Amino acid sequence: MRKRILNLLLLLASTSIFLVSCQKEIERQPVASEELSARTANRGHLKQTKTFSSDVVQQWLAVQTAMLYNRPSYGLQANRWMAYCGVALYEAVVPGMPAYQSLSGQLNEMPEMPKTEPGQAYHWPTCANAALATITEKIFGNHYIASTGDKLRDDLNNAFQLQIGNDATFIRSVEFGKQVARKIFDWSLTDNSGWPAEPYTYSYQVGLWWPANVPEDQLATIGRGLAYWGLTRTIVPGSIDNTASPKPVYSEDPGSPYYQDMLEVYNVSKTLDTDRKIQAKYYNDPGSRYPAGAHYFPILKQMSEQLKPTLEIAALAYAKAGMSLMDASIGSFYAKFLKTPAVTNITERPNQFIKRVLGPADPSAANWASYIPTPGHPDFPSNHAVFSSSFAYALTTVFGDNVAFSNSAYAGIMEDLGGGQMVDLGTRHYSSFYDMRDDIAFSRLYGGIHTRYACEEGIKQGRKTATNIHSTVKFLK
């Protein structure tokens, strides 16, 4: 009996040891997070894009802005560059944005984008740096300044490599960013932005615009640049469809809207105060500063610096703003030169009407000149109104309304307002992106180069363009 009890005790003891041993074995099994950590120990951390600051974007915008200042020959190309740079940046970091998706298949003829390697870690600021460095060098072409662009690329790479602490992750991230940018650049080469070589036909009809001081027999050779910008492929299919307002109806009747619009330009020019003069000069954007759409680079740069978005939001803002700006510029020039009937749609500038119609009864009108130089293309619609409106709408969809920020692009620049009155152009302060839009759009009325109708309807056209883009392109999954 005692022997049986002893055997039973020994059996229970051995069973307990076995159970404890099993329990210890179970406790040693790694949980899922440990397993993931073990598998990624040599590949960095699986961080999402939103966990990083937008510092890399701010620094590249600063370099791009510097490359554009006082280099006038790129013309409207700056609008394109912002679009393709923005899309390249977005595509380089969107794999780290689980709620978002690639734009491939949504944008006009955009190719399929490179894929990240499943289960492998990527450092999204490094991807962004590689993409922006590559697309900037390629798309800016002769305007790329290697001494600043290459240095920024290398400085950021050195800093990121130390942060990551894993060569494989760093190299993988650099290569992915480069692959994306190369694909985007190749896509950009097919957008027809070089314009066709066909001459543009002008008419000397009353109320229409034509190149000044050009003999009639030479008109056919003029306009192979801006006149055909409207044929550039838009970033988003259908973005400029049905966006342009009707052209103003010509009339010399003093009671007509057309006459009153022109008269307002003349009257405003005689009563410009210092504030209006500065406003007109600030967004005159001559070739010695930020011509055409290039002024939006320093605005985007400063907005990013002031609002300090995450890398995820900065990429979204850059892409949306660039896409809207490029398509708005295409739509604006299409409305100026190519909208049917094209030859009779190119509306005259205020200086033509004021001299021709008001001049015979008013010597001042006969010798009138706009406060800022009149550009060499038609009045309607106002490019500045279309561009600023689309740009403002795009940023509002990202950051919301009533977002205060400032534009100091020309702070410290001394400007002659006339009669030797030298002033510092200073800083423009805004309570919202739409506040900025109105400041830019109506600067053209105060400058004497656009009618109110061209500005107001241009604002509508820009908003419609950006709205089409916002409703067509799905960033979220």
C-alpha positions in Angstrom: 0.0 0.0 0.0 2.8 2.3 1.0 4.5 1.4 -2.3 1.4 2.3 -4.3 1.2 5.7 -2.6 4.9 6.3 -3.2 4.5 5.5 -6.9 1.5 7.7 -7.2 3.4 10.6 -5.6 6.3 10.1 -8.0 3.9 10.1 -10.9 2.2 13.3 -9.8 5.6 15.0 -9.3 6.8 14.0 -12.8 3.6 15.2 -14.3 3.9 18.5 -12.6 7.4 18.9 -13.8 6.3 18.1 -17.3 3.4 20.6 -17.2 5.7 23.3 -15.8 8.2 22.5 -18.5 5.4 22.7 -21.2 4.2 26.0 -19.7 7.7 27.4 -19.8 7.9 26.2 -23.4 4.6 27.9 -24.2 5.7 31.1 -22.5 8.9 31.2 -24.7 6.8 31.4 -27.9 7.1 34.9 -29.3 3.9 37.0 -29.7 3.1 38.5 -33.1 4.8 41.8 -32.4 8.0 40.0 -31.3 7.8 38.0 -34.4 7.4 41.1 -36.6 10.2 42.8 -34.7 12.5 39.8 -35.2 11.7 39.6 -38.9 12.3 43.4 -39.4 15.3 43.8 -37.0 17.6 44.1 -40.0 15.3 46.2 -42.1 14.5 49.3 -40.0 11.1 50.3 -38.7 7.7 50.1 -40.5 6.7 53.7 -39.9 4.0 55.4 -41.8 4.5 58.6 -43.9 2.5 60.6 -41.4 4.9 60.0 -38.6 7.5 62.1 -40.3 7.8 65.9 -40.6 7.6 67.7 -44.0 11.1 69.2 -43.5 12.4 67.4 -46.6 9.6 69.0 -48.7 10.3 72.4 -47.3 13.9 72.2 -48.1 13.3 71.1 -51.7 10.7 73.8 -52.2 13.3 76.4 -51.0 15.9 75.1 -53.5 13.3 75.0 -56.3 12.2 78.5 -55.5 15.8 79.8 -55.6 16.2 78.1 -59.1 13.2 80.0 -60.4 14.0 83.5 -59.2 15.2 86.0 -61.9 15.3 83.3 -64.6 12.5 84.3 -67.0 13.0 82.0 -70.0 11.1 79.1 -68.5 7.7 80.9 -69.0 4.7 78.8 -68.2 6.8 75.7 -67.7 6.8 76.4 -63.9 3.2 75.3 -63.8 4.1 72.0 -65.3 7.0 71.5 -63.0 5.0 71.9 -59.9 2.5 69.4 -61.1 5.0 66.7 -62.0 7.1 67.3 -58.9 4.0 67.1 -56.7 2.9 63.8 -58.3 6.4 62.3 -58.0 6.6 63.3 -54.3 3.1 61.8 -53.6 3.8 58.6 -55.4 7.1 58.2 -53.7 5.5 58.2 -50.2 2.0 57.0 -50.7 2.9 53.3 -50.0 3.4 54.5 -46.4 -0.1 56.1 -46.4 -2.5 53.2 -45.8 -5.7 55.2 -46.3 -4.4 56.6 -49.7 -3.8 55.1 -53.1 -1.7 55.7 -56.2 -2.9 58.1 -58.9 -1.9 55.7 -61.6 -5.0 54.9 -63.8 -6.7 58.1 -62.7 -4.5 60.8 -64.3 -4.2 61.4 -68.0 -2.1 58.6 -69.5 -0.2 58.2 -66.3 1.8 54.9 -66.3 1.8 52.3 -63.6 4.0 53.1 -60.7 6.9 51.0 -59.3 5.9 48.8 -56.4 7.5 48.5 -52.9 8.8 45.1 -51.9 6.3 43.3 -49.6 7.4 43.1 -46.0 10.4 45.4 -46.5 10.8 48.7 -44.6 11.1 52.0 -46.3 12.2 55.4 -44.9 9.7 57.8 -46.5 11.8 61.0 -46.1 14.6 59.3 -48.0 12.1 58.2 -50.7 10.8 61.8 -50.9 14.4 63.2 -51.1 15.3 60.8 -53.9 12.1 61.5 -55.9 12.3 65.3 -55.6 16.1 65.4 -56.3 15.6 63.2 -59.5 12.5 64.9 -60.8 13.8 68.4 -60.1 17.1 67.8 -62.0 15.3 66.2 -64.9 12.3 68.5 -65.4 14.0 71.8 -64.5 16.6 71.1 -67.2 18.9 74.0 -67.8 17.3 75.8 -64.8 18.6 73.2 -62.5 21.4 74.5 -60.3 23.6 71.6 -59.4 25.6 73.4 -56.7 22.4 73.7 -54.6 20.3 70.8 -55.8 23.1 68.1 -55.6 24.2 69.5 -52.3 20.8 69.3 -50.7 20.3 65.8 -52.0 23.6 64.6 -50.6 23.2 66.4 -47.3 19.8 64.9 -46.7 20.9 61.5 -47.7 23.8 61.6 -45.3 21.5 62.7 -42.4 18.9 60.1 -43.3 21.4 57.3 -43.6 22.5 58.0 -40.0 18.9 58.1 -38.8 18.0 54.8 -40.3 21.1 53.0 -39.2 20.5 50.3 -41.8 22.1 50.4 -45.2 19.7 48.0 -46.9 16.7 50.1 -45.9 18.4 53.3 -47.0 19.5 52.0 -50.4 16.0 50.5 -51.0 14.4 53.8 -50.2 16.6 55.8 -52.4 16.1 53.5 -55.4 12.3 53.5 -55.0 12.2 57.3 -55.0 14.4 57.4 -58.1 12.3 54.9 -59.9 9.1 56.8 -59.3 10.6 60.1 -60.4 12.0 58.6 -63.6 8.5 57.2 -64.5 6.9 60.6 -63.8 9.5 62.4 -65.9 9.1 60.0 -68.9 5.3 60.6 -68.6 5.8 64.4 -68.7 7.6 64.2 -72.0 4.4 63.1 -73.7 2.1 66.0 -72.7 2.6 68.1 -75.9 3.8 71.1 -73.9 6.3 71.9 -76.7 3.3 73.2 -78.7 2.7 72.6 -82.4 4.5 74.5 -85.0 1.5 75.8 -86.9 1.1 79.6 -87.1 -1.8 81.3 -85.3 -4.3 83.4 -87.3 -5.1 86.8 -85.9 -7.7 89.4 -87.0 -7.7 93.1 -86.8 -11.4 93.2 -86.0 -12.6 95.9 -83.5 -12.7 94.5 -80.0 -10.1 91.8 -80.6 -6.5 91.6 -79.4 -3.5 91.1 -81.7 0.2 91.4 -81.2 1.1 95.1 -81.2 3.4 96.7 -83.8 3.4 93.6 -86.0 2.6 94.1 -89.7 -0.4 92.2 -90.9 1.5 90.1 -93.3 3.7 88.8 -90.4 0.8 88.0 -88.0 0.7 84.4 -89.2 4.2 83.7 -87.8 3.4 85.1 -84.3 1.8 83.1 -81.5 3.5 79.7 -81.7 4.1 79.8 -78.0 1.3 81.0 -75.6 -1.4 80.6 -78.3 -1.0 76.8 -78.2 -0.4 76.2 -74.5 -4.1 75.3 -74.3 -3.3 72.2 -76.3 -1.0 70.8 -73.6 -2.4 67.5 -72.2 -4.1 68.2 -68.9 -3.0 66.2 -65.8 -6.6 65.2 -65.1 -9.0 64.1 -67.9 -11.8 66.5 -68.5 -10.6 69.0 -65.9 -11.0 72.1 -68.1 -14.3 71.0 -69.8 -17.1 73.5 -69.5 -15.1 75.7 -67.2 -14.7 79.0 -69.1 -17.3 81.7 -68.9 -18.7 83.4 -72.0 -16.4 86.1 -73.4 -17.6 89.7 -72.8 -20.0 91.1 -75.4 -18.3 94.0 -77.2 -20.0 97.4 -77.1 -19.1 101.0 -77.4 -22.4 102.1 -75.8 -21.6 104.0 -72.6 -24.3 102.1 -70.8 -23.1 98.7 -71.7 -21.3 96.3 -69.2 -18.4 96.2 -71.6 -17.9 99.9 -71.8 -18.4 100.3 -68.0 -15.8 97.6 -67.4 -13.2 99.4 -69.5 -14.1 102.8 -68.0 -13.6 101.3 -64.5 -10.0 100.3 -65.4 -9.4 103.9 -66.7 -10.9 105.5 -63.6 -9.2 103.2 -61.1 -5.8 104.0 -62.7 -6.3 107.7 -61.9 -6.9 107.1 -58.2 -4.5 104.4 -57.2 -3.2 104.8 -53.7 0.0 103.3 -52.3 -1.6 100.1 -51.1 -3.1 99.4 -54.5 0.1 100.2 -56.3 2.0 97.8 -54.0 -0.6 95.1 -54.6 -0.3 95.5 -58.4 3.5 95.5 -58.3 3.7 92.5 -55.9 1.9 90.2 -58.4 3.3 91.9 -61.5 5.8 89.0 -61.5 8.1 90.4 -64.2 10.8 88.2 -65.7 13.3 89.5 -63.2 11.4 87.9 -60.3 8.9 84.9 -60.5 7.3 85.1 -63.9 4.1 83.2 -64.9 3.1 80.5 -62.4 6.5 80.4 -60.7 5.3 82.7 -57.8 3.3 79.7 -56.5 6.5 77.9 -55.6 7.5 80.4 -52.9 3.9 80.6 -51.7 3.7 76.8 -51.3 7.1 76.9 -49.6 6.1 79.5 -47.1 2.7 77.9 -46.5 4.5 74.6 -45.7 7.0 76.3 -43.4 4.2 78.2 -41.5 1.7 75.4 -41.2 4.2 72.6 -40.6 2.2 69.7 -42.0 3.3 66.1 -41.8 5.1 64.6 -44.7 1.8 62.9 -45.7 -0.2 66.1 -45.8 2.7 68.0 -47.5 2.8 65.5 -50.3 -1.0 65.6 -50.7 -0.9 69.5 -50.8 2.0 69.6 -53.3 0.3 67.2 -55.6 -3.1 68.8 -55.5 -1.8 72.3 -55.8 0.4 71.4 -58.8 -2.2 69.5 -60.6 -4.7 72.3 -60.2 -2.2 75.0 -61.2 -1.1 73.2 -64.4 -4.6 72.4 -65.6 -5.8 75.9 -64.8 -3.1 77.4 -66.9 -4.0 75.1 -69.8 -7.6 76.0 -69.5 -7.0 79.7 -69.3 -4.9 79.8 -72.5 -7.4 77.6 -74.2 -10.1 80.1 -73.4 -7.9 83.0 -74.6 -6.9 81.6 -77.9 -8.5 78.3 -78.9 -12.1 78.3 -77.6 -14.5 78.2 -80.5 -14.7 80.4 -82.5 -11.0 80.8 -81.8 -10.2 83.7 -84.1 -12.9 85.9 -82.7 -12.5 85.0 -79.1 -9.3 86.8 -78.3 -10.6 89.9 -76.5 -8.7 93.2 -76.5 -6.9 94.6 -73.5 -8.1 97.7 -71.7 -5.3 99.9 -73.2 -6.6 99.2 -76.7 -10.2 100.2 -75.9 -9.3 103.2 -73.7 -7.1 104.7 -76.4 -9.4 104.0 -79.3 -12.8 104.7 -77.8 -12.2 107.1 -74.9 -9.2 108.8 -76.4 -10.9 111.0 -79.0 -12.7 112.9 -76.3 -10.0 112.7 -73.6 -6.4 113.5 -74.3 -5.3 111.6 -71.1 -7.0 108.5 -72.4 -5.4 108.9 -75.8 -2.0 108.6 -74.2 -3.0 106.2 -71.5 -0.7 103.4 -70.4 -1.5 100.7 -67.8 0.2 101.0 -64.4 2.1 97.8 -64.9 3.2 96.6 -68.4 0.4 95.0 -70.5 1.2 91.3 -71.3 1.4 90.1 -74.9 -1.8 88.0 -74.9 -5.6 88.6 -74.7 -7.5 90.1 -71.8 -10.1 87.4 -71.1 -9.8 85.5 -68.9 -7.3 86.8 -66.4 -4.5 84.2 -66.0 -3.8 85.4 -62.5 -7.4 85.0 -61.5 -7.7 81.5 -63.0 -4.3 80.3 -61.5 -4.8 81.7 -58.0 -8.4 80.4 -57.8 -7.5 76.8 -58.7 -4.4 76.9 -56.4 -6.5 78.3 -53.5 -9.3 75.8 -53.9 -6.8 72.9 -54.0 -5.1 74.0 -50.8 -8.4 74.6 -49.1 -9.4 71.0 -49.7 -6.3 69.9 -47.8 -6.0 72.5 -45.0 -9.5 73.9 -44.8 -10.7 77.5 -44.9 -9.8 80.4 -42.6 -6.1 79.3 -42.5 -3.9 82.4 -41.9 -0.5 82.6 -43.6 1.8 85.2 -45.2 3.6 85.7 -48.4 7.0 87.3 -48.1 8.3 86.5 -51.5 9.3 90.1 -52.2 10.0 91.3 -48.7 13.0 93.5 -48.8 12.7 94.2 -52.5 12.6 98.0 -53.2 10.2 99.0 -55.9 9.5 102.4 -57.6 5.8 103.1 -57.4 6.2 106.0 -59.7 7.6 109.5 -59.3 10.6 108.2 -57.5 8.5 106.8 -54.6 10.6 103.8 -53.5 9.0 101.3 -51.1 9.7 97.9 -49.7 7.2 95.5 -51.2 7.0 93.8 -47.8 4.8 90.9 -46.8 1.2 90.1 -47.8 -0.9 88.7 -44.9 -4.0 86.5 -45.6 -6.8 85.1 -43.5 -7.4 82.2 -45.9 -6.4 80.9 -49.3 -9.4 82.6 -50.9 -8.2 85.9 -49.4 -4.9 85.3 -51.2 -6.8 84.5 -54.4 -8.7 87.8 -54.4 -5.5 89.7 -53.6 -3.8 88.2 -56.6 -6.7 88.3 -59.0 -7.7 91.9 -58.5 -4.1 93.1 -58.5 -4.5 92.9 -62.3 -7.4 95.4 -62.3 -5.3 97.8 -60.2 -2.4 97.2 -62.6 -4.7 98.4 -65.5 -4.3 95.2 -67.5 -7.6 93.4 -66.9 -11.2 94.3 -66.6 -13.2 93.3 -63.6 -15.2 90.8 -65.7 -11.9 89.0 -66.7 -10.9 88.8 -63.1 -14.3 87.7 -61.7 -14.9 85.1 -64.4 -11.4 83.9 -64.2 -11.9 83.2 -60.5 -14.9 81.1 -61.4 -13.0 79.2 -64.1 -10.1 78.4 -61.8 -12.5 77.1 -59.1 -14.4 75.0 -61.6 -11.2 73.5 -62.8 -10.0 72.6 -59.3 -13.5 71.3 -58.4 -13.4 69.0 -61.5 -10.0 67.7 -60.3 -11.2 67.2 -56.7 -14.3 65.3 -57.8 -12.5 63.2 -60.4 -9.3 62.1 -58.6 -9.7 59.8 -55.6 -6.7 60.0 -53.3 -8.4 58.0 -50.5 -9.0 54.3 -51.0 
